[in-house]
């Protein structure tokens, strides 16, 4: 199990490989969480140096630390329903980049996302949600297209989940800080989809690095 000191000099490529291998262990049922030792917790009292930042959904079935089989202090995690980018979320990501210097940023959506389903209900049927939920839905609607009537409802949702994830990735990439860090080749940014039934993370095509 890793400690906070390991994240300090990890490259984006190494960070990506660690996440991918961790998810492979998770899928095989070989997670290392059972081996967590007290000295790891004690060591983290001195500070944190995570090797990756993950923006994920609040869904209880998708905890990034377990999904990627990482240790305490390895990931800087931001979770919000629908993995959307708000001012507060952007501030948290900016903190991770500016102060913690994480080289890898992952936006992870997931199958059967309730927030994305709510957005589809609004677009297709004009459903109006409670005020705060509707603000969330409007953020998602900005990044998903019109549902394809030729697709089944399940396929429409899967398509919208991926569109929403790519939309959040693009917003981060095209922010002033995102542009600056990419120009300096100091950031790798990737989208991912968590498959609920299998536990596997499917990384999307690498558009921004």
Secondary structure, DSSP 8 states (H G I E B T S, - for coil): ---GGGGTT--HHHHHHHHHHHHHHHHHT--SGGG--HHHHHHGGG----SEEEEE---TT--HHHHTT--TTSEEEEE-GGG---HHHHHHHHHIIIII--SEEEEEEETT-HHHHHHHHHHHH-----HHHHHHHHHHHTT-----TTS-HHHHHHHHHHHHHHHHHHHHHTSHHHHHHHHTT--EEEEEEE-TTT--EEE----B-
